[in-house]
Amino acid sequence: MGWVGTGVPSKTMSERYNTPAEGTLDWHVPLNENFKKLDNHVEHRDAESNMDQYAPNAGAKFLATDTGTVYLGDGDMWNPIGDITPSSTGSKTADDGTIIASPGDLQSAIDDASNGAEWGKRPTQTVRLVSGENYTVSDTIKIRRGVRLECNGARIVPSGDFDVIEMYRESQLIEPHIDSRNQGWSSTQIVVGADDAAKLEAANRAWVRDAYLMGDKGAGTGLQFRGGSGGPCSMQWATGTINGFKRAIDLYAAGGDTSGQGDWSNGNHFEGLIRNYEIGVSMRSEGAAVTGNSFRLQAQPNPRVSKWLWYMEDDPRSSSQRGDSSYVKKGNAMLVKSWDNINYEKNPYYDSSDRKPPVWYIGKGKQYANSLYDFGGLMGNQYIVNNADTPDRNGILTGHGGHVTGTTEWSQPPNYQRNDSRNWHHESRNS
């Protein structure tokens, strides 16, 4: 006799069915008894309209393949005991309430899962993809409030040039594998903060875990933290691997509202690996602030496409117009192990001599208190093109060398010449 995980004994196949020994007389009798048992032990599967073709033996089970209703026989009739397809989408529902979304029904399954109270914090409803399946989508997937989408080893492929996933308040995206390669695609794979999402903040999180995003080198955007007409994108988190793209990670304030509930993108965080990008981390604004965002990265550029590890766009206005609080980028920080810096061959400051190209561009305007912490210990401020109106509070700190703050008992020369005089890249506006 076998045992199941609860400690309850479970009969083996040889114990449940007759196994006559070699040479047994009338061996057909115990085998016929086996067939009678199988009538009860094996589930009947057919359309519900054909159910009367099957005997409702006591203990027998019938699954209606068209309606999902499960019946149990009592010797006289079939009695309904449950339903594995309560959704109108054609998707399945597991015993724990998880909706298993079939290809072609993903958005319908999400919409069904999001139905619920409009006020207060919603309970989370899980939608899970079928592992190993390809989900070809013809429109943006909108992860609604209260929905947790578990991608479960499935692959999502857009069939056109549109944003693949947009996230709303109180939504979760787990292990998405999105592939937009080889189709001339130029949109964004994951947008944290849809245009009509309302404010995203710590209490109303929309977070992404263990993403695997694949795009063409130098085309489209992998992950975007977007503040805009729906409200700010604030304090959201994402982790994963982003391979390819024009912008691997994009912090985008998509409007000019600088008020407390404005269009800013701030306090967001990403951890993971980025490779084969044109720009690793992009910071853009239509007027609102991009502030206080942080990153912990392994970064590897590609010589055929890569320009910048970190690019902070210029304030587009003239110097005489930059006295207000628009287009501000401040207090952002990056902890990075930056590989193969010589591979930023598409950088406009690149040359073929032994002078390596800069990796960080700080544009004109109020851009200050931004820091890059170099885990490799090889980069100083000469790797920054610093064109900011307030340049002195930006800089690179190295993981090797320097002084311990608050003591004179320890110091170690860094691997590069210390940049005490704030000598940024020699072609910087502030050099």
Secondary structure as UniProt FT lines:
FT   STRAND          2..3
FT   TURN            5..6
FT   STRAND          9..10
FT   HELIX           13..16
FT   TURN            22..23
FT   TURN            25..27
FT   HELIX           28..41
FT   STRAND          44..46
FT   HELIX           48..53
FT   TURN            58..59
FT   STRAND          61..64
FT   TURN            65..67
FT   STRAND          69..73
FT   STRAND          78..83
FT   TURN            88..89
FT   STRAND          92..93
FT   TURN            95..96
FT   STRAND          99..101
FT   TURN            103..104
FT   HELIX           106..114
FT   STRAND          125..129
FT   TURN            131..132
FT   STRAND          134..137
FT   STRAND          141..143
FT   TURN            145..146
FT   STRAND          147..150
FT   TURN            152..153
FT   STRAND          155..158
FT   STRAND          165..167
FT   TURN            169..170
FT   STRAND          171..174
FT   STRAND          177..179
FT   TURN            181..182
FT   STRAND          188..192
FT   TURN            195..196
FT   HELIX           202..204
FT   STRAND          206..228
FT   TURN            229..230
FT   STRAND          233..234
FT   STRAND          237..253
FT   TURN            260..261
FT   STRAND          265..266
FT   STRAND          269..275
FT   STRAND          279..285
FT   STRAND          290..291
FT   STRAND          294..300
FT   TURN            303..305
FT   STRAND          308..312
FT   HELIX           319..321
FT   TURN            326..327
FT   STRAND          329..330
FT   STRAND          333..338
FT   HELIX           341..343
FT   TURN            345..346
FT   TURN            348..349
FT   STRAND          360..362
FT   STRAND          367..368
FT   STRAND          371..374
FT   TURN            375..376
FT   HELIX           381..383
FT   STRAND          384..386
FT   HELIX           391..393
FT   STRAND          395..398
FT   STRAND          402..403
FT   TURN            405..406
FT   STRAND          411..412
FT   TURN            420..421
FT   TURN            426..427
FT   TURN            429..430
//
